[in-house]
Amino acid sequence: MTIKKVFITGANGYIGGTIAHLLLKKGYEVTGLVRQPELAAELEALGMRAVTGSIDDAGLVSREAQMADAVINTATVLDPFFIDTVIDALKNTGKTFIHTTGSSILGDKALGEKSDFIYNEDVPQIPHLARTLWVALNDHVLLASKEGIRSMVIAPTMVYGKGLGLRKETIQLPLLHRLAHEKGMGVQVENGENIWSNIHIEDLGDFYVKMLENGIAGGLYYAENGEASLKDIAKEISRKMGKGEETFSIPIDEAVSFFGNADMVHFGLASNSRCTSLKARQTLGWQPKYNSILDYVYEV
């Protein structure tokens, strides 16, 4: 079916806002869901229709999903109630549902050590307990393709670059900048030899557009264009701070204490999350432009 109207949750966010910007640029009609009423006017000024409410409001979510040709969820990776609301609203319509997860589903509990294993979409995921629900929800979305929905899942890797929507900043790099500010130089957790695949926010936004237009129902897609170790990122932050390549190694327990979030430290800063987007290049016509996160590590 022809897609003209797109409903985006998290439209004021880093990823959702960038997707909305690119879709508007291509002539799509975009409706964005936001919690704060004061943000509605800002979204409308960007050219989209804004709806104020929560993903917990099943009536609102159902109405907007049914009014749209496609739903893109960037608001939550982990809300079964919301996901079922969208699926129930779209059953037997042939409409599109793109759910966003995260590549930490591939994460190992590596404590800053390197893994040589690189995932592609054909390799079964064996997630740690902390990510089993994420994977179960992804599978639930993909199975909805058997119920008359063009459902797909995208797993962004470490995202960097300046967002095109209201929110300009990503998650992981600012955390590393906070640590660097505290220690006076770039910081890695433990040895920092662990590696993450990464992707520039503009390439990621284009990935969603290509997926909307060419993605295959029931498909899981990894989004990456390059990779770097956390130690190499720490070195680049140090260079930007005028410290040469000197870095500081922080024990994982200290990092957990500093951020107050063990899950984020273990699976966001001390794990390996390596994958390839060859499938997207071959099937979606996706051609990313940026390939080095180290070129975009900004000064603290």
ZANU-765341 format. One record per residue (C-alpha): residue number from 1; residue in three letters; z, y, x. Coordinates in pm, whole numbers. Layout:
<atoms>
ATOM vexgu zase     zz     yy     xx
ATOM   NUM  ALA      Z      Y      X
...
</atoms>
This chain:
<atoms>
ATOM vexgu zase     zz     yy     xx
ATOM     1  MET      0      0      0
ATOM     2  THR    -59    358    108
ATOM     3  ILE    250    527    248
ATOM     4  LYS    291    894    173
ATOM     5  LYS    659    947     86
ATOM     6  VAL    929    841    336
ATOM     7  PHE   1305    840    273
ATOM     8  ILE   1511    867    594
ATOM     9  THR   1886    815    622
ATOM    10  GLY   2045    999    913
ATOM    11  ALA   1772   1263    901
ATOM    12  ASN   1999   1516   1072
ATOM    13  GLY   2065   1278   1361
ATOM    14  TYR   1915   1235   1705
ATOM    15  ILE   1676    952   1617
ATOM    16  GLY   1629   1021   1246
ATOM    17  GLY   1557   1390   1303
ATOM    18  THR   1295   1314   1565
ATOM    19  ILE   1123   1062   1338
ATOM    20  ALA   1125   1312   1051
ATOM    21  HIS    974   1582   1275
ATOM    22  LEU    687   1357   1381
ATOM    23  LEU    622   1231   1027
ATOM    24  LEU    609   1585    890
ATOM    25  LYS    367   1677   1167
ATOM    26  LYS    140   1394   1053
ATOM    27  GLY    147   1509    691
ATOM    28  TYR    397   1266    539
ATOM    29  GLU    636   1383    268
ATOM    30  VAL    986   1328    403
ATOM    31  THR   1316   1315    217
ATOM    32  GLY   1628   1323    432
ATOM    33  LEU   1977   1211    333
ATOM    34  VAL   2268   1412    475
ATOM    35  ARG   2641   1410    407
ATOM    36  GLN   2714   1779    463
ATOM    37  PRO   2573   2021    203
ATOM    38  GLU   2544   2293    467
ATOM    39  LEU   2285   2086    655
ATOM    40  ALA   2054   2052    356
ATOM    41  ALA   1913   2404    396
ATOM    42  GLU   1850   2341    766
ATOM    43  LEU   1653   2024    690
ATOM    44  GLU   1453   2198    421
ATOM    45  ALA   1372   2477    665
ATOM    46  LEU   1214   2209    885
ATOM    47  GLY    985   2111    599
ATOM    48  MET   1154   1813    437
ATOM    49  ARG   1324   1760    104
ATOM    50  ALA   1698   1723    156
ATOM    51  VAL   1936   1509    -50
ATOM    52  THR   2310   1553    -10
ATOM    53  GLY   2518   1240    -42
ATOM    54  SER   2637    920    120
ATOM    55  ILE   2483    583    195
ATOM    56  ASP   2780    447     -3
ATOM    57  ASP   2637    601   -322
ATOM    58  ALA   2436    305   -449
ATOM    59  GLY   2285    497   -738
ATOM    60  LEU   2155    775   -516
ATOM    61  VAL   2024    536   -249
ATOM    62  SER   1848    321   -510
ATOM    63  ARG   1682    618   -678
ATOM    64  GLU   1555    765   -353
ATOM    65  ALA   1435    428   -226
ATOM    66  GLN   1244    366   -547
ATOM    67  MET   1088    715   -539
ATOM    68  ALA    966    667   -181
ATOM    69  ASP    693    444    -38
ATOM    70  ALA    907    360    264
ATOM    71  VAL   1272    373    370
ATOM    72  ILE   1376    424    734
ATOM    73  ASN   1744    368    807
ATOM    74  THR   1883    542   1115
ATOM    75  ALA   2227    618    969
ATOM    76  THR   2401    285   1027
ATOM    77  VAL   2352    -45   1209
ATOM    78  LEU   2642   -210   1035
ATOM    79  ASP   2671   -154    660
ATOM    80  PRO   2597   -464    447
ATOM    81  PHE   2657   -277    121
ATOM    82  PHE   2396    -12    200
ATOM    83  ILE   2142   -265    331
ATOM    84  ASP   2173   -477     17
ATOM    85  THR   2137   -165   -198
ATOM    86  VAL   1804    -82    -32
ATOM    87  ILE   1680   -441    -50
ATOM    88  ASP   1773   -471   -420
ATOM    89  ALA   1591   -144   -491
ATOM    90  LEU   1272   -251   -312
ATOM    91  LYS   1239   -617   -413
ATOM    92  ASN    887   -715   -524
ATOM    93  THR    749   -365   -467
ATOM    94  GLY    563   -425   -140
ATOM    95  LYS    730   -112     -5
ATOM    96  THR    844    -71    355
ATOM    97  PHE   1201    -88    487
ATOM    98  ILE   1263    -23    857
ATOM    99  HIS   1618    -89    972
ATOM   100  THR   1753     39   1303
ATOM   101  THR   1977   -179   1516
ATOM   102  GLY   2056   -139   1888
ATOM   103  SER   1965   -332   2200
ATOM   104  SER   2334   -389   2273
ATOM   105  ILE   2274   -701   2061
ATOM   106  LEU   2127   -834   2385
ATOM   107  GLY   2427   -719   2587
ATOM   108  ASP   2630   -949   2806
ATOM   109  LYS   2990   -902   2912
ATOM   110  ALA   2878   -846   3270
ATOM   111  LEU   3152   -605   3388
ATOM   112  GLY   2895   -401   3581
ATOM   113  GLU   2711   -692   3745
ATOM   114  LYS   2334   -743   3730
ATOM   115  SER   2147   -997   3517
ATOM   116  ASP   1783  -1088   3588
ATOM   117  PHE   1712  -1206   3233
ATOM   118  ILE   1466  -1000   3027
ATOM   119  TYR   1430  -1058   2652
ATOM   120  ASN   1117  -1049   2442
ATOM   121  GLU   1106  -1087   2065
ATOM   122  ASP   1034  -1461   2083
ATOM   123  VAL   1354  -1539   2275
ATOM   124  PRO   1641  -1636   2040
ATOM   125  GLN   1935  -1397   2051
ATOM   126  ILE   2275  -1546   2132
ATOM   127  PRO   2499  -1244   2081
ATOM   128  HIS   2859  -1206   2186
ATOM   129  LEU   3108  -1216   1899
ATOM   130  ALA   3115   -835   1890
ATOM   131  ARG   2745   -831   1791
ATOM   132  THR   2716  -1133   1563
ATOM   133  LEU   2735   -924   1244
ATOM   134  TRP   2469   -688   1378
ATOM   135  VAL   2233   -981   1433
ATOM   136  ALA   2319  -1135   1095
ATOM   137  LEU   2232   -808    919
ATOM   138  ASN   1907   -781   1114
ATOM   139  ASP   1815  -1134   1005
ATOM   140  HIS   1903  -1046    645
ATOM   141  VAL   1662   -751    655
ATOM   142  LEU   1386   -964    806
ATOM   143  LEU   1432  -1234    542
ATOM   144  ALA   1376   -970    275
ATOM   145  SER   1008   -987    375
ATOM   146  LYS    999  -1305    163
ATOM   147  GLU   1113  -1104   -141
ATOM   148  GLY    820   -867   -170
ATOM   149  ILE    938   -610     86
ATOM   150  ARG    760   -509    405
ATOM   151  SER   1087   -522    599
ATOM   152  MET   1116   -479    977
ATOM   153  VAL   1384   -414   1239
ATOM   154  ILE   1360   -195   1547
ATOM   155  ALA   1604   -218   1840
ATOM   156  PRO   1598     97   2053
ATOM   157  THR   1725     66   2408
ATOM   158  MET   1908    344   2599
ATOM   159  VAL   1756    661   2455
ATOM   160  TYR   1719    979   2659
ATOM   161  GLY   1549   1318   2632
ATOM   162  LYS   1584   1613   2398
ATOM   163  GLY   1568   1530   2028
ATOM   164  LEU   1319   1709   1802
ATOM   165  GLY   1552   1738   1501
ATOM   166  LEU   1883   1913   1443
ATOM   167  ARG   2072   1694   1690
ATOM   168  LYS   1929   1720   2041
ATOM   169  GLU   2157   1487   2239
ATOM   170  THR   2181   1110   2278
ATOM   171  ILE   2499    899   2320
ATOM   172  GLN   2525    710   2650
ATOM   173  LEU   2420    980   2897
ATOM   174  PRO   2670   1238   2765
ATOM   175  LEU   2945    978   2811
ATOM   176  LEU   2843    937   3174
ATOM   177  HIS   2837   1315   3210
ATOM   178  ARG   3195   1334   3080
ATOM   179  LEU   3303   1084   3343
ATOM   180  ALA   3114   1274   3613
ATOM   181  HIS   3281   1599   3512
ATOM   182  GLU   3620   1428   3538
ATOM   183  LYS   3553   1275   3882
ATOM   184  GLY   3334   1546   4034
ATOM   185  MET   3033   1319   4089
ATOM   186  GLY   2824   1051   3919
ATOM   187  VAL   3029    754   3798
ATOM   188  GLN   2948    391   3727
ATOM   189  VAL   3172    129   3568
ATOM   190  GLU   3273   -128   3832
ATOM   191  ASN   2972   -194   4062
ATOM   192  GLY   2724    -42   3817
ATOM   193  GLU   2455   -293   3912
ATOM   194  ASN   2402   -374   3543
ATOM   195  ILE   2064   -267   3405
ATOM   196  TRP   1956   -117   3074
ATOM   197  SER   1604    -80   2945
ATOM   198  ASN   1544    273   2820
ATOM   199  ILE   1310    489   2615
ATOM   200  HIS   1242    861   2575
ATOM   201  ILE   1327    999   2231
ATOM   202  GLU    972   1125   2169
ATOM   203  ASP    825    786   2255
ATOM   204  LEU   1083    626   2027
ATOM   205  GLY    991    858   1740
ATOM   206  ASP    626    768   1789
ATOM   207  PHE    729    399   1794
ATOM   208  TYR    870    438   1441
ATOM   209  VAL    555    611   1322
ATOM   210  LYS    336    332   1463
ATOM   211  MET    568     73   1314
ATOM   212  LEU    549    244    974
ATOM   213  GLU    171    240    991
ATOM   214  ASN     97    -91   1165
ATOM   215  GLY    415   -303   1178
ATOM   216  ILE    411   -661   1051
ATOM   217  ALA    651   -762    772
ATOM   218  GLY    939   -973    899
ATOM   219  GLY    899   -840   1252
ATOM   220  LEU   1170   -748   1503
ATOM   221  TYR   1059   -501   1770
ATOM   222  TYR   1228   -392   2093
ATOM   223  ALA   1164    -32   2199
ATOM   224  GLU   1158     32   2576
ATOM   225  ASN    946    185   2849
ATOM   226  GLY   1131    141   3176
ATOM   227  GLU   1476     45   3298
ATOM   228  ALA   1746    157   3541
ATOM   229  SER   2082     40   3666
ATOM   230  LEU   2388    240   3571
ATOM   231  LYS   2450    302   3941
ATOM   232  ASP   2104    456   3983
ATOM   233  ILE   2179    684   3688
ATOM   234  ALA   2512    778   3850
ATOM   235  LYS   2331    860   4175
ATOM   236  GLU   2089   1087   3993
ATOM   237  ILE   2376   1268   3819
ATOM   238  SER   2538   1318   4160
ATOM   239  ARG   2215   1463   4297
ATOM   240  LYS   2203   1710   4008
ATOM   241  MET   2565   1804   4090
ATOM   242  GLY   2480   1862   4455
ATOM   243  LYS   2670   1553   4575
ATOM   244  GLY   2378   1366   4727
ATOM   245  GLU   2387    998   4632
ATOM   246  GLU   2765    967   4647
ATOM   247  THR   2907    799   4336
ATOM   248  PHE   3247    694   4207
ATOM   249  SER   3325    344   4078
ATOM   250  ILE   3569    333   3789
ATOM   251  PRO   3747      7   3690
ATOM   252  ILE   3654   -110   3344
ATOM   253  ASP   4011    -82   3212
ATOM   254  GLU   4024    281   3324
ATOM   255  ALA   3691    348   3150
ATOM   256  VAL   3828    192   2830
ATOM   257  SER   4139    409   2856
ATOM   258  PHE   3928    722   2924
ATOM   259  PHE   3699    675   2623
ATOM   260  GLY   3938    485   2397
ATOM   261  ASN   3664    244   2294
ATOM   262  ALA   3649    -99   2456
ATOM   263  ASP   3337   -205   2266
ATOM   264  MET   3137     98   2381
ATOM   265  VAL   3244     56   2744
ATOM   266  HIS   3179   -320   2765
ATOM   267  PHE   2851   -320   2569
ATOM   268  GLY   2725     34   2629
ATOM   269  LEU   2814    105   2991
ATOM   270  ALA   2902   -222   3169
ATOM   271  SER   2652   -469   3020
ATOM   272  ASN   2292   -564   3087
ATOM   273  SER   2045   -499   2806
ATOM   274  ARG   1696   -574   2933
ATOM   275  CYS   1390   -633   2717
ATOM   276  THR   1015   -573   2699
ATOM   277  SER    806   -390   2439
ATOM   278  LEU    484   -575   2518
ATOM   279  LYS    466   -687   2154
ATOM   280  ALA    460   -326   2032
ATOM   281  ARG    195   -225   2284
ATOM   282  GLN    -26   -514   2178
ATOM   283  THR     21   -502   1800
ATOM   284  LEU    117   -146   1703
ATOM   285  GLY   -115     58   1923
ATOM   286  TRP    190    224   2076
ATOM   287  GLN    128    407   2404
ATOM   288  PRO    447    565   2546
ATOM   289  LYS    424    866   2776
ATOM   290  TYR    759    867   2958
ATOM   291  ASN    877    591   3190
ATOM   292  SER   1173    713   3394
ATOM   293  ILE   1516    802   3262
ATOM   294  LEU   1600    930   3612
ATOM   295  ASP   1362   1222   3563
ATOM   296  TYR   1567   1335   3263
ATOM   297  VAL   1926   1304   3383
ATOM   298  TYR   2034   1664   3331
ATOM   299  GLU   2296   1859   3520
ATOM   300  VAL   2659   1817   3407
</atoms>
